[in-house]
């Protein structure tokens, strides 16, 4: 029963991967000129996603109610067939967390490769975008958009998208799944932040919080960056 409570991780892996997208007519509501330009660059960038063939990945996971934690550090390489191969560098902490949370997340990543990502990606085809305002992050100007699924279906989220003003690159994406992937799950919250350099993502930091009915919260923090 506890294993089934962590099943939604398979959907999170699909939701967070890059994908090609197609623009829809008038996708942004109530926008300024700067926000419109950033959004146009964002949509154009969907046609040419950047992926890392080899990257480092660190996962910190916990089951707070059970007071258990675990950690994994690995190198992930993509094979010519598009499959992920992991070289584990370090595994520490509670065995239950490593097996029931971390291992399942990695398994979900591999399963997600078999599912059409275009059906759940944050694109105008799947979402309505409503302009909210400007956020200053140091010297960086970001435009924020409210995103809402055009249809309530598995894998889509209700939340926000922050775009860098100059390049249209994603700085932050956050929200919750609009449809629970399991009867054992109350809510799934997702926050993903990008560290950019010249509009190019240098690091991804993702936090997943899965509120289950059987074991309480399952938290994961995943840090990814290209191998140097």
N, CA and C atoms as a LAMMPS dump frame, in Angstrom:
ITEM: TIMESTEP
0
ITEM: NUMBER OF ATOMS
684
ITEM: BOX BOUNDS ff ff ff
-5.0000000000000000e+02 5.0000000000000000e+02
-5.0000000000000000e+02 5.0000000000000000e+02
-5.0000000000000000e+02 5.0000000000000000e+02
ITEM: ATOMS id mol type element x y z
1 1 1 N 0.828 -1.198 0
2 1 2 C 0 0 0
3 1 3 C 0.873 1.262 0
4 2 1 N 1.947 1.244 0.754
5 2 2 C 2.819 2.411 0.789
6 2 3 C 3.48 2.652 -0.554
7 3 1 N 3.78 1.575 -1.276
8 3 2 C 4.399 1.724 -2.57
9 3 3 C 3.465 2.452 -3.52
10 4 1 N 2.159 2.114 -3.489
11 4 2 C 1.209 2.735 -4.396
12 4 3 C 1.031 4.205 -4.072
13 5 1 N 1.269 4.583 -2.821
14 5 2 C 1.115 5.986 -2.437
15 5 3 C 2.135 6.88 -3.135
16 6 1 N 3.254 6.308 -3.584
17 6 2 C 4.298 7.089 -4.229
18 6 3 C 4.209 7.03 -5.745
19 7 1 N 3.165 6.42 -6.285
20 7 2 C 2.994 6.235 -7.715
21 7 3 C 3.002 7.53 -8.523
22 8 1 N 2.542 8.678 -7.982
23 8 2 C 2.487 9.888 -8.8
24 8 3 C 3.817 10.376 -9.323
25 9 1 N 4.919 9.889 -8.827
26 9 2 C 6.214 10.344 -9.308
27 9 3 C 6.386 10.077 -10.798
28 10 1 N 5.718 9.07 -11.321
29 10 2 C 5.841 8.758 -12.739
30 10 3 C 5.287 9.896 -13.584
31 11 1 N 4.255 10.549 -13.097
32 11 2 C 3.673 11.655 -13.835
33 11 3 C 4.527 12.916 -13.713
34 12 1 N 5.169 13.096 -12.577
35 12 2 C 6.009 14.261 -12.374
36 12 3 C 7.191 14.235 -13.328
37 13 1 N 7.738 13.065 -13.56
38 13 2 C 8.889 12.964 -14.449
39 13 3 C 8.512 13.401 -15.861
40 14 1 N 7.309 13.032 -16.312
41 14 2 C 6.861 13.432 -17.639
42 14 3 C 6.629 14.931 -17.686
43 15 1 N 6.002 15.453 -16.655
44 15 2 C 5.651 16.862 -16.609
45 15 3 C 6.855 17.766 -16.711
46 16 1 N 7.986 17.372 -16.172
47 16 2 C 9.123 18.259 -16.042
48 16 3 C 10.168 18.108 -17.133
49 17 1 N 9.904 17.298 -18.156
50 17 2 C 10.925 17.166 -19.182
51 17 3 C 10.657 18.137 -20.33
52 18 1 N 11.734 18.615 -21.035
53 18 2 C 11.553 19.551 -22.131
54 18 3 C 10.894 18.875 -23.316
55 19 1 N 10.238 19.674 -24.166
56 19 2 C 9.488 19.106 -25.276
57 19 3 C 9.312 20.155 -26.366
58 20 1 N 9.212 19.72 -27.607
59 20 2 C 8.858 20.636 -28.679
60 20 3 C 7.403 21.023 -28.54
61 21 1 N 7.069 22.239 -28.956
62 21 2 C 5.687 22.678 -28.818
63 21 3 C 5.262 23.513 -30.007
64 22 1 N 3.937 23.706 -30.162
65 22 2 C 3.387 24.52 -31.22
66 22 3 C 2.555 25.623 -30.604
67 23 1 N 2.623 26.812 -31.186
68 23 2 C 1.896 27.944 -30.641
69 23 3 C 0.424 27.857 -30.991
70 24 1 N -0.41 28.425 -30.114
71 24 2 C -1.836 28.537 -30.374
72 24 3 C -2.148 30.007 -30.576
73 25 1 N -3.295 30.311 -31.179
74 25 2 C -3.648 31.694 -31.435
75 25 3 C -3.972 32.419 -30.142
76 26 1 N -3.465 33.667 -30.005
77 26 2 C -3.709 34.523 -28.844
78 26 3 C -3.577 33.777 -27.522
79 27 1 N -2.406 33.172 -27.242
80 27 2 C -2.271 32.361 -26.031
81 27 3 C -2.122 33.171 -24.753
82 28 1 N -1.677 34.454 -24.866
83 28 2 C -1.421 35.259 -23.678
84 28 3 C -2.52 36.291 -23.485
85 29 1 N -3.04 36.373 -22.272
86 29 2 C -4.103 37.317 -21.962
87 29 3 C -3.527 38.483 -21.153
88 30 1 N -3.875 39.702 -21.522
89 30 2 C -3.474 40.899 -20.8
90 30 3 C -1.944 41.003 -20.665
91 31 1 N -1.254 41.27 -21.75
92 31 2 C 0.194 41.301 -21.718
93 31 3 C 0.737 42.693 -22.051
94 32 1 N 1.959 42.95 -21.606
95 32 2 C 2.67 44.166 -21.979
96 32 3 C 3.589 43.837 -23.145
97 33 1 N 4.216 44.858 -23.722
98 33 2 C 5.097 44.606 -24.862
99 33 3 C 6.276 43.727 -24.459
100 34 1 N 6.896 44.024 -23.279
101 34 2 C 8.033 43.228 -22.828
102 34 3 C 7.644 41.791 -22.55
103 35 1 N 6.488 41.607 -21.911
104 35 2 C 6.017 40.258 -21.608
105 35 3 C 5.699 39.502 -22.886
106 36 1 N 5.128 40.196 -23.859
107 36 2 C 4.801 39.561 -25.135
108 36 3 C 6.053 39.086 -25.85
109 37 1 N 7.105 39.906 -25.834
110 37 2 C 8.354 39.516 -26.48
111 37 3 C 9 38.33 -25.774
112 38 1 N 8.979 38.354 -24.429
113 38 2 C 9.546 37.232 -23.669
114 38 3 C 8.785 35.95 -23.968
115 39 1 N 7.465 36.06 -24.045
116 39 2 C 6.659 34.871 -24.316
117 39 3 C 6.917 34.339 -25.725
118 40 1 N 7.069 35.241 -26.679
119 40 2 C 7.355 34.818 -28.057
120 40 3 C 8.687 34.072 -28.122
121 41 1 N 9.682 34.562 -27.385
122 41 2 C 10.981 33.882 -27.352
123 41 3 C 10.854 32.518 -26.665
124 42 1 N 10.03 32.456 -25.626
125 42 2 C 9.807 31.186 -24.932
126 42 3 C 9.21 30.149 -25.891
127 43 1 N 8.182 30.548 -26.632
128 43 2 C 7.528 29.622 -27.573
129 43 3 C 8.502 29.2 -28.665
130 44 1 N 9.292 30.161 -29.168
131 44 2 C 10.273 29.822 -30.202
132 44 3 C 11.3 28.835 -29.665
133 45 1 N 11.683 28.986 -28.398
134 45 2 C 12.657 28.08 -27.794
135 45 3 C 12.151 26.671 -27.631
136 46 1 N 10.834 26.502 -27.57
137 46 2 C 10.27 25.162 -27.447
138 46 3 C 10.567 24.307 -28.674
139 47 1 N 10.793 24.971 -29.797
140 47 2 C 11.093 24.231 -31.024
141 47 3 C 12.516 23.665 -31.031
142 48 1 N 13.383 24.209 -30.154
143 48 2 C 14.786 23.776 -30.125
144 48 3 C 15.227 23.558 -28.68
145 49 1 N 14.667 22.556 -28.016
146 49 2 C 15.027 22.317 -26.612
147 49 3 C 16.48 21.882 -26.474
148 50 1 N 17.084 22.325 -25.378
149 50 2 C 18.474 21.956 -25.088
150 50 3 C 18.496 20.852 -24.04
151 51 1 N 19.164 19.765 -24.342
152 51 2 C 19.258 18.658 -23.395
153 51 3 C 20.717 18.344 -23.116
154 52 1 N 20.958 17.749 -21.968
155 52 2 C 22.314 17.382 -21.574
156 52 3 C 22.495 15.891 -21.783
157 53 1 N 23.506 15.518 -22.56
158 53 2 C 23.737 14.096 -22.816
159 53 3 C 24.317 13.402 -21.589
160 54 1 N 25.11 14.171 -20.807
161 54 2 C 25.696 13.641 -19.574
162 54 3 C 25.538 14.698 -18.488
163 55 1 N 24.999 14.303 -17.359
164 55 2 C 24.767 15.273 -16.295
165 55 3 C 24.923 14.633 -14.923
166 56 1 N 25.161 15.481 -13.947
167 56 2 C 25.181 15.021 -12.56
168 56 3 C 23.803 15.251 -11.963
169 57 1 N 23.399 14.362 -11.085
170 57 2 C 22.1 14.466 -10.445
171 57 3 C 22.249 14.121 -8.961
172 58 1 N 21.7 14.97 -8.117
173 58 2 C 21.707 14.736 -6.684
174 58 3 C 20.257 14.785 -6.191
175 59 1 N 19.872 13.786 -5.419
176 59 2 C 18.506 13.691 -4.917
177 59 3 C 18.518 13.597 -3.399
178 60 1 N 17.84 14.541 -2.769
179 60 2 C 17.615 14.506 -1.323
180 60 3 C 16.137 14.183 -1.125
181 61 1 N 15.829 13.126 -0.395
182 61 2 C 14.436 12.715 -0.216
183 61 3 C 14.14 12.422 1.245
184 62 1 N 12.873 12.568 1.604
185 62 2 C 12.496 12.31 2.994
186 62 3 C 11.022 11.932 3.098
187 63 1 N 10.733 11.212 4.175
188 63 2 C 9.362 10.931 4.607
189 63 3 C 9.25 11.554 6.001
190 64 1 N 8.877 12.854 6.087
191 64 2 C 8.89 13.581 7.365
192 64 3 C 8.094 12.909 8.478
193 65 1 N 6.937 12.359 8.142
194 65 2 C 6.098 11.733 9.167
195 65 3 C 6.808 10.546 9.806
196 66 1 N 7.612 9.834 9.01
197 66 2 C 8.349 8.678 9.511
198 66 3 C 9.753 9.056 9.989
199 67 1 N 10.107 10.354 9.802
200 67 2 C 11.418 10.869 10.205
201 67 3 C 12.553 10.076 9.546
202 68 1 N 12.406 9.866 8.243
203 68 2 C 13.411 9.124 7.494
204 68 3 C 13.882 9.946 6.302
205 69 1 N 15.2 9.853 6.028
206 69 2 C 15.794 10.619 4.945
207 69 3 C 16.76 9.748 4.15
208 70 1 N 16.994 10.151 2.917
209 70 2 C 17.948 9.431 2.08
210 70 3 C 18.54 10.357 1.04
211 71 1 N 19.651 9.923 0.438
212 71 2 C 20.359 10.776 -0.521
213 71 3 C 21.005 9.918 -1.598
214 72 1 N 21.031 10.465 -2.798
215 72 2 C 21.694 9.78 -3.912
216 72 3 C 22.432 10.8 -4.762
217 73 1 N 23.638 10.452 -5.177
218 73 2 C 24.409 11.272 -6.117
219 73 3 C 24.87 10.366 -7.244
220 74 1 N 24.615 10.782 -8.486
221 74 2 C 24.913 9.91 -9.619
222 74 3 C 25.227 10.724 -10.867
223 75 1 N 25.759 10.03 -11.864
224 75 2 C 25.952 10.595 -13.19
225 75 3 C 24.943 9.936 -14.118
226 76 1 N 24.211 10.759 -14.851
227 76 2 C 23.197 10.222 -15.769
228 76 3 C 23.648 10.47 -17.213
229 77 1 N 23.728 9.399 -17.978
230 77 2 C 24.109 9.491 -19.379
231 77 3 C 22.96 9.006 -20.256
232 78 1 N 22.715 9.745 -21.334
233 78 2 C 21.67 9.354 -22.274
234 78 3 C 22.287 8.521 -23.394
235 79 1 N 21.723 7.362 -23.648
236 79 2 C 22.21 6.48 -24.694
237 79 3 C 21.703 6.95 -26.051
238 80 1 N 22.274 6.453 -27.145
239 80 2 C 21.802 6.837 -28.49
240 80 3 C 20.318 6.517 -28.699
241 81 1 N 19.772 5.579 -27.935
242 81 2 C 18.361 5.216 -28.054
243 81 3 C 17.468 6.096 -27.179
244 82 1 N 18.074 7.08 -26.495
245 82 2 C 17.293 7.981 -25.66
246 82 3 C 16.983 7.44 -24.281
247 83 1 N 17.675 6.4 -23.869
248 83 2 C 17.47 5.824 -22.544
249 83 3 C 18.508 6.359 -21.557
250 84 1 N 18.115 6.433 -20.29
251 84 2 C 19.013 6.965 -19.262
252 84 3 C 19.784 5.835 -18.595
253 85 1 N 21.092 6.052 -18.459
254 85 2 C 21.956 5.098 -17.775
255 85 3 C 22.587 5.811 -16.578
256 86 1 N 22.443 5.228 -15.378
257 86 2 C 22.905 5.881 -14.157
258 86 3 C 24.155 5.208 -13.598
259 87 1 N 25.143 6.033 -13.259
260 87 2 C 26.331 5.578 -12.543
261 87 3 C 26.266 6.174 -11.132
262 88 1 N 25.95 5.324 -10.155
263 88 2 C 25.765 5.802 -8.784
264 88 3 C 27.119 6.11 -8.16
265 89 1 N 27.263 7.329 -7.652
266 89 2 C 28.492 7.751 -6.991
267 89 3 C 28.38 7.646 -5.476
268 90 1 N 27.173 7.873 -4.968
269 90 2 C 26.957 7.837 -3.527
270 90 3 C 25.489 7.571 -3.228
271 91 1 N 25.236 6.693 -2.257
272 91 2 C 23.876 6.416 -1.784
273 91 3 C 23.946 6.322 -0.261
274 92 1 N 23.161 7.143 0.407
275 92 2 C 23.231 7.183 1.87
276 92 3 C 21.85 7.403 2.453
277 93 1 N 21.727 7.126 3.758
278 93 2 C 20.47 7.37 4.451
279 93 3 C 19.616 6.136 4.603
280 94 1 N 18.354 6.352 4.959
281 94 2 C 17.438 5.27 5.241
282 94 3 C 17.126 4.445 3.987
283 95 1 N 17.13 3.135 4.147
284 95 2 C 16.901 2.244 3.015
285 95 3 C 15.489 2.369 2.456
286 96 1 N 14.495 2.588 3.316
287 96 2 C 13.114 2.735 2.854
288 96 3 C 12.975 3.926 1.926
289 97 1 N 13.597 5.041 2.292
290 97 2 C 13.541 6.243 1.462
291 97 3 C 14.26 6.005 0.142
292 98 1 N 15.409 5.348 0.197
293 98 2 C 16.175 5.111 -1.029
294 98 3 C 15.399 4.207 -1.99
295 99 1 N 14.719 3.209 -1.456
296 99 2 C 14.015 2.248 -2.305
297 99 3 C 12.629 2.73 -2.725
298 100 1 N 11.878 3.316 -1.773
299 100 2 C 10.496 3.657 -2.041
300 100 3 C 10.287 5.069 -2.604
301 101 1 N 11.282 5.937 -2.468
302 101 2 C 11.139 7.294 -2.985
303 101 3 C 12.153 7.561 -4.099
304 102 1 N 13.44 7.464 -3.781
305 102 2 C 14.469 7.799 -4.765
306 102 3 C 14.48 6.826 -5.939
307 103 1 N 14.503 5.53 -5.642
308 103 2 C 14.54 4.538 -6.72
309 103 3 C 13.308 4.636 -7.608
310 104 1 N 12.168 4.936 -7.002
311 104 2 C 10.935 5.052 -7.781
312 104 3 C 10.948 6.304 -8.662
313 105 1 N 11.566 7.353 -8.163
314 105 2 C 11.696 8.551 -8.987
315 105 3 C 12.551 8.266 -10.221
316 106 1 N 13.672 7.597 -10.032
317 106 2 C 14.546 7.266 -11.16
318 106 3 C 13.845 6.327 -12.141
319 107 1 N 13.1 5.379 -11.606
320 107 2 C 12.341 4.471 -12.465
321 107 3 C 11.29 5.239 -13.259
322 108 1 N 10.666 6.225 -12.608
323 108 2 C 9.66 7.038 -13.278
324 108 3 C 10.26 7.84 -14.42
325 109 1 N 11.487 8.313 -14.236
326 109 2 C 12.164 9.055 -15.292
327 109 3 C 12.326 8.189 -16.539
328 110 1 N 12.69 6.939 -16.34
329 110 2 C 12.884 6.037 -17.474
330 110 3 C 11.554 5.688 -18.135
331 111 1 N 10.516 5.476 -17.323
332 111 2 C 9.191 5.168 -17.874
333 111 3 C 8.623 6.355 -18.634
334 112 1 N 8.92 7.553 -18.149
335 112 2 C 8.391 8.77 -18.766
336 112 3 C 8.862 8.939 -20.199
337 113 1 N 10.027 8.403 -20.513
338 113 2 C 10.562 8.531 -21.864
339 113 3 C 9.669 7.838 -22.887
340 114 1 N 8.828 6.919 -22.44
341 114 2 C 7.954 6.172 -23.335
342 114 3 C 6.599 6.856 -23.533
343 115 1 N 6.358 7.942 -22.8
344 115 2 C 5.06 8.63 -22.861
345 115 3 C 5.223 9.93 -23.644
346 116 1 N 4.293 10.25 -24.577
347 116 2 C 4.397 11.495 -25.355
348 116 3 C 4.406 12.717 -24.44
349 117 1 N 5.548 13.36 -24.321
350 117 2 C 5.67 14.514 -23.43
351 117 3 C 4.848 15.698 -23.913
352 118 1 N 4.582 15.774 -25.214
353 118 2 C 3.834 16.901 -25.767
354 118 3 C 2.443 17.023 -25.161
355 119 1 N 1.899 15.927 -24.66
356 119 2 C 0.539 15.957 -24.121
357 119 3 C 0.45 16.618 -22.76
358 120 1 N 1.578 16.788 -22.056
359 120 2 C 1.553 17.368 -20.714
360 120 3 C 2.514 18.544 -20.545
361 121 1 N 3.268 18.9 -21.587
362 121 2 C 4.247 19.974 -21.474
363 121 3 C 3.561 21.333 -21.37
364 122 1 N 4.293 22.312 -20.836
365 122 2 C 3.74 23.663 -20.669
366 122 3 C 3.865 24.41 -21.985
367 123 1 N 2.911 24.202 -22.87
368 123 2 C 2.868 24.821 -24.184
369 123 3 C 1.497 25.461 -24.385
370 124 1 N 1.379 26.396 -25.333
371 124 2 C 0.072 27 -25.619
372 124 3 C -0.981 25.991 -26.048
373 125 1 N -0.559 24.853 -26.571
374 125 2 C -1.524 23.839 -26.97
375 125 3 C -2.217 23.224 -25.766
376 126 1 N -1.528 23.182 -24.622
377 126 2 C -2.083 22.554 -23.424
378 126 3 C -2.565 23.552 -22.379
379 127 1 N -2.089 24.806 -22.448
380 127 2 C -2.355 25.764 -21.378
381 127 3 C -2.839 27.125 -21.885
382 128 1 N -3.58 27.812 -21.016
383 128 2 C -3.872 29.232 -21.178
384 128 3 C -2.852 30.001 -20.338
385 129 1 N -2.338 31.096 -20.876
386 129 2 C -1.349 31.91 -20.186
387 129 3 C -1.946 33.295 -19.913
388 130 1 N -1.929 33.72 -18.647
389 130 2 C -2.423 35.049 -18.274
390 130 3 C -1.281 35.822 -17.606
391 131 1 N -0.96 36.954 -18.168
392 131 2 C 0.133 37.763 -17.649
393 131 3 C -0.197 38.301 -16.26
394 132 1 N 0.771 38.187 -15.311
395 132 2 C 0.561 38.657 -13.95
396 132 3 C 1.363 39.908 -13.625
397 133 1 N 2.637 39.966 -14.013
398 133 2 C 3.435 41.128 -13.672
399 133 3 C 4.918 40.88 -13.82
400 134 1 N 5.702 41.824 -13.276
401 134 2 C 7.164 41.787 -13.388
402 134 3 C 7.779 41.475 -12.032
403 135 1 N 8.84 40.665 -12.042
404 135 2 C 9.579 40.339 -10.831
405 135 3 C 11.053 40.672 -11.068
406 136 1 N 11.675 41.364 -10.106
407 136 2 C 13.102 41.666 -10.198
408 136 3 C 13.884 40.651 -9.375
409 137 1 N 14.826 39.977 -10.031
410 137 2 C 15.685 39.013 -9.368
411 137 3 C 17.122 39.492 -9.517
412 138 1 N 17.532 40.387 -8.601
413 138 2 C 18.839 41.004 -8.748
414 138 3 C 18.821 41.927 -9.95
415 139 1 N 19.695 41.66 -10.938
416 139 2 C 19.737 42.452 -12.158
417 139 3 C 18.814 41.884 -13.238
418 140 1 N 18.185 40.763 -12.945
419 140 2 C 17.34 40.089 -13.935
420 140 3 C 15.883 40.511 -13.806
421 141 1 N 15.266 40.789 -14.96
422 141 2 C 13.832 41.094 -15.013
423 141 3 C 13.107 39.856 -15.518
424 142 1 N 12.098 39.424 -14.773
425 142 2 C 11.326 38.246 -15.166
426 142 3 C 9.848 38.617 -15.283
427 143 1 N 9.184 38.047 -16.266
428 143 2 C 7.752 38.245 -16.445
429 143 3 C 7.033 36.985 -15.96
430 144 1 N 6.013 37.179 -15.153
431 144 2 C 5.302 36.035 -14.568
432 144 3 C 3.965 35.84 -15.257
433 145 1 N 3.619 34.577 -15.445
434 145 2 C 2.365 34.213 -16.1
435 145 3 C 1.622 33.182 -15.26
436 146 1 N 0.336 33.35 -15.178
437 146 2 C -0.528 32.337 -14.56
438 146 3 C -0.814 31.306 -15.631
439 147 1 N -0.591 30.033 -15.33
440 147 2 C -0.863 28.975 -16.315
441 147 3 C -1.997 28.085 -15.815
442 148 1 N -2.931 27.806 -16.724
443 148 2 C -4.08 26.983 -16.379
444 148 3 C -4.354 26.014 -17.525
445 149 1 N -4.502 24.736 -17.248
446 149 2 C -4.719 23.75 -18.314
447 149 3 C -5.993 24.025 -19.102
448 150 1 N -5.92 23.808 -20.393
449 150 2 C -7.113 23.936 -21.227
450 150 3 C -8.095 22.801 -20.945
451 151 1 N -7.556 21.673 -20.519
452 151 2 C -8.386 20.52 -20.142
453 151 3 C -7.844 19.941 -18.84
454 152 1 N -8.718 19.453 -18.006
455 152 2 C -8.303 18.84 -16.754
456 152 3 C -8.001 17.372 -17.013
457 153 1 N -6.711 17.081 -17.177
458 153 2 C -6.322 15.704 -17.412
459 153 3 C -5.019 15.395 -16.686
460 154 1 N -4.719 14.142 -16.63
461 154 2 C -3.574 13.646 -15.874
462 154 3 C -2.276 14.297 -16.336
463 155 1 N -1.459 14.74 -15.362
464 155 2 C -0.145 15.263 -15.674
465 155 3 C -0.063 16.762 -15.868
466 156 1 N -1.21 17.471 -15.928
467 156 2 C -1.194 18.915 -16.11
468 156 3 C -1.261 19.618 -14.763
469 157 1 N -0.751 20.845 -14.72
470 157 2 C -0.652 21.562 -13.459
471 157 3 C -1.283 22.95 -13.534
472 158 1 N -1.692 23.439 -12.384
473 158 2 C -2.215 24.786 -12.236
474 158 3 C -1.16 25.58 -11.471
475 159 1 N -0.673 26.692 -12.036
476 159 2 C 0.391 27.382 -11.316
477 159 3 C 0.909 28.61 -12.021
478 160 1 N 2.227 28.807 -11.961
479 160 2 C 2.883 29.988 -12.511
480 160 3 C 4.112 29.606 -13.324
481 161 1 N 4.446 30.483 -14.279
482 161 2 C 5.646 30.34 -15.094
483 161 3 C 6.346 31.69 -15.124
484 162 1 N 7.649 31.704 -14.792
485 162 2 C 8.439 32.935 -14.822
486 162 3 C 9.418 32.848 -15.995
487 163 1 N 9.412 33.891 -16.83
488 163 2 C 10.284 33.918 -17.994
489 163 3 C 11.273 35.072 -17.896
490 164 1 N 12.543 34.802 -18.214
491 164 2 C 13.547 35.857 -18.252
492 164 3 C 13.195 36.841 -19.362
493 165 1 N 13.209 38.128 -19.037
494 165 2 C 12.752 39.123 -19.995
495 165 3 C 13.565 39.18 -21.269
496 166 1 N 14.884 39.053 -21.154
497 166 2 C 15.758 39.219 -22.321
498 166 3 C 15.719 38.041 -23.274
499 167 1 N 15.64 36.817 -22.729
500 167 2 C 15.745 35.62 -23.576
501 167 3 C 14.455 34.798 -23.66
502 168 1 N 13.541 34.976 -22.71
503 168 2 C 12.336 34.154 -22.682
504 168 3 C 12.577 32.794 -22.06
505 169 1 N 13.778 32.57 -21.513
506 169 2 C 14.083 31.286 -20.87
507 169 3 C 13.309 31.159 -19.559
508 170 1 N 12.968 29.936 -19.204
509 170 2 C 12.233 29.685 -17.968
510 170 3 C 13.154 29.853 -16.771
511 171 1 N 12.73 30.685 -15.816
512 171 2 C 13.466 30.861 -14.566
513 171 3 C 12.836 30.031 -13.458
514 172 1 N 11.516 29.993 -13.457
515 172 2 C 10.811 29.283 -12.381
516 172 3 C 9.474 28.76 -12.894
517 173 1 N 9.131 27.581 -12.436
518 173 2 C 7.839 26.968 -12.755
519 173 3 C 7.316 26.322 -11.476
520 174 1 N 6.083 26.62 -11.116
521 174 2 C 5.548 26.076 -9.872
522 174 3 C 4.045 25.869 -9.982
523 175 1 N 3.519 24.991 -9.132
524 175 2 C 2.083 24.748 -9.122
525 175 3 C 1.754 23.391 -8.546
526 176 1 N 0.548 22.922 -8.828
527 176 2 C 0.092 21.625 -8.34
528 176 3 C -0.646 20.894 -9.448
529 177 1 N -0.626 19.578 -9.403
530 177 2 C -1.322 18.786 -10.405
531 177 3 C -2.83 18.956 -10.251
532 178 1 N -3.524 19.193 -11.36
533 178 2 C -4.963 19.443 -11.292
534 178 3 C -5.76 18.163 -11.108
535 179 1 N -5.131 17.034 -11.368
536 179 2 C -5.814 15.752 -11.223
537 179 3 C -4.883 14.779 -10.519
538 180 1 N -5.335 14.235 -9.409
539 180 2 C -4.499 13.306 -8.66
540 180 3 C -4.281 12.02 -9.458
541 181 1 N -3.042 11.556 -9.543
542 181 2 C -2.749 10.338 -10.292
543 181 3 C -3.105 9.055 -9.542
544 182 1 N -3.552 9.172 -8.295
545 182 2 C -3.86 7.983 -7.5
546 182 3 C -4.846 8.338 -6.392
547 183 1 N -5.693 7.371 -6.015
548 183 2 C -6.636 7.604 -4.92
549 183 3 C -5.909 7.719 -3.594
550 184 1 N -4.648 7.322 -3.554
551 184 2 C -3.857 7.376 -2.326
552 184 3 C -3.131 8.716 -2.174
553 185 1 N -3.337 9.625 -3.133
554 185 2 C -2.642 10.91 -3.116
555 185 3 C -3.647 12.054 -2.985
556 186 1 N -3.392 12.938 -2.019
557 186 2 C -4.242 14.109 -1.828
558 186 3 C -3.839 15.249 -2.758
559 187 1 N -2.542 15.492 -2.86
560 187 2 C -2.069 16.663 -3.624
561 187 3 C -0.6 16.484 -3.989
562 188 1 N -0.233 17.024 -5.139
563 188 2 C 1.156 16.996 -5.596
564 188 3 C 1.568 18.422 -5.956
565 189 1 N 2.559 18.964 -5.236
566 189 2 C 3.078 20.307 -5.494
567 189 3 C 4.457 20.214 -6.139
568 190 1 N 4.712 21.115 -7.096
569 190 2 C 5.96 21.091 -7.856
570 190 3 C 6.536 22.499 -7.947
571 191 1 N 7.817 22.636 -7.673
572 191 2 C 8.519 23.902 -7.898
573 191 3 C 9.846 23.596 -8.569
574 192 1 N 10.105 24.274 -9.673
575 192 2 C 11.364 24.066 -10.387
576 192 3 C 11.998 25.407 -10.708
577 193 1 N 13.268 25.576 -10.35
578 193 2 C 13.998 26.811 -10.594
579 193 3 C 15.231 26.525 -11.453
580 194 1 N 15.543 27.467 -12.33
581 194 2 C 16.683 27.316 -13.236
582 194 3 C 17.749 28.365 -12.938
583 195 1 N 18.996 27.964 -12.997
584 195 2 C 20.121 28.896 -12.928
585 195 3 C 20.588 29.101 -14.362
586 196 1 N 20.506 30.355 -14.84
587 196 2 C 20.796 30.653 -16.24
588 196 3 C 22.111 31.402 -16.408
589 197 1 N 22.686 31.248 -17.597
590 197 2 C 23.859 32.027 -18.003
591 197 3 C 23.689 32.336 -19.481
592 198 1 N 23.366 33.606 -19.773
593 198 2 C 23.118 33.971 -21.164
594 198 3 C 21.894 33.293 -21.731
595 199 1 N 20.9 33.04 -20.893
596 199 2 C 19.673 32.394 -21.354
597 199 3 C 19.768 30.883 -21.439
598 200 1 N 20.937 30.33 -21.109
599 200 2 C 21.147 28.89 -21.165
600 200 3 C 21.098 28.325 -19.744
601 201 1 N 20.34 27.26 -19.55
602 201 2 C 20.208 26.654 -18.23
603 201 3 C 21.501 25.953 -17.829
604 202 1 N 22.044 26.359 -16.674
605 202 2 C 23.256 25.751 -16.142
606 202 3 C 22.96 24.763 -15.017
607 203 1 N 21.798 24.917 -14.393
608 203 2 C 21.409 24.011 -13.312
609 203 3 C 19.901 24.053 -13.144
610 204 1 N 19.314 22.897 -12.805
611 204 2 C 17.884 22.803 -12.495
612 204 3 C 17.73 22.314 -11.064
613 205 1 N 16.874 22.998 -10.318
614 205 2 C 16.585 22.607 -8.944
615 205 3 C 15.084 22.374 -8.838
616 206 1 N 14.699 21.133 -8.57
617 206 2 C 13.294 20.761 -8.539
618 206 3 C 12.9 20.236 -7.172
619 207 1 N 11.803 20.752 -6.652
620 207 2 C 11.256 20.244 -5.387
621 207 3 C 9.885 19.657 -5.644
622 208 1 N 9.707 18.41 -5.225
623 208 2 C 8.431 17.697 -5.353
624 208 3 C 7.906 17.377 -3.962
625 209 1 N 6.652 17.691 -3.734
626 209 2 C 6.008 17.381 -2.458
627 209 3 C 4.728 16.617 -2.744
628 210 1 N 4.698 15.339 -2.341
629 210 2 C 3.557 14.471 -2.602
630 210 3 C 2.862 14.162 -1.277
631 211 1 N 1.634 14.643 -1.133
632 211 2 C 0.866 14.427 0.095
633 211 3 C 0.04 13.155 -0.061
634 212 1 N 0.487 12.071 0.576
635 212 2 C -0.189 10.784 0.449
636 212 3 C -1.112 10.529 1.635
637 213 1 N -2.048 9.627 1.452
638 213 2 C -3.004 9.304 2.512
639 213 3 C -2.453 8.29 3.505
640 214 1 N -1.377 7.609 3.135
641 214 2 C -0.891 6.515 3.978
642 214 3 C 0.385 6.85 4.751
643 215 1 N 1.302 7.567 4.115
644 215 2 C 2.576 7.853 4.785
645 215 3 C 2.819 9.349 4.955
646 216 1 N 1.806 10.162 4.678
647 216 2 C 1.982 11.602 4.79
648 216 3 C 2.768 12.149 3.619
649 217 1 N 3.591 13.152 3.864
650 217 2 C 4.347 13.789 2.795
651 217 3 C 5.557 12.96 2.365
652 218 1 N 5.806 12.974 1.067
653 218 2 C 7.048 12.45 0.512
654 218 3 C 7.698 13.62 -0.218
655 219 1 N 8.862 14.059 0.247
656 219 2 C 9.543 15.229 -0.318
657 219 3 C 10.801 14.825 -1.063
658 220 1 N 11.007 15.45 -2.219
659 220 2 C 12.24 15.241 -2.984
660 220 3 C 12.775 16.58 -3.452
661 221 1 N 14.075 16.739 -3.368
662 221 2 C 14.762 17.875 -3.966
663 221 3 C 15.797 17.32 -4.925
664 222 1 N 15.653 17.657 -6.201
665 222 2 C 16.505 17.1 -7.246
666 222 3 C 17.324 18.224 -7.874
667 223 1 N 18.649 18.079 -7.854
668 223 2 C 19.553 19.059 -8.442
669 223 3 C 20.238 18.425 -9.645
670 224 1 N 20.113 19.074 -10.816
671 224 2 C 20.693 18.543 -12.043
672 224 3 C 21.553 19.607 -12.714
673 225 1 N 22.682 19.191 -13.264
674 225 2 C 23.56 20.105 -14
675 225 3 C 24.406 19.302 -14.976
676 226 1 N 24.833 19.934 -16.095
677 226 2 C 25.661 19.201 -17.065
678 226 3 C 26.997 18.813 -16.447
679 227 1 N 27.482 17.633 -16.792
680 227 2 C 28.746 17.16 -16.263
681 227 3 C 29.897 17.948 -16.864
682 228 1 N 30.738 18.449 -15.997
683 228 2 C 31.898 19.236 -16.454
684 228 3 C 33.171 18.49 -16.076
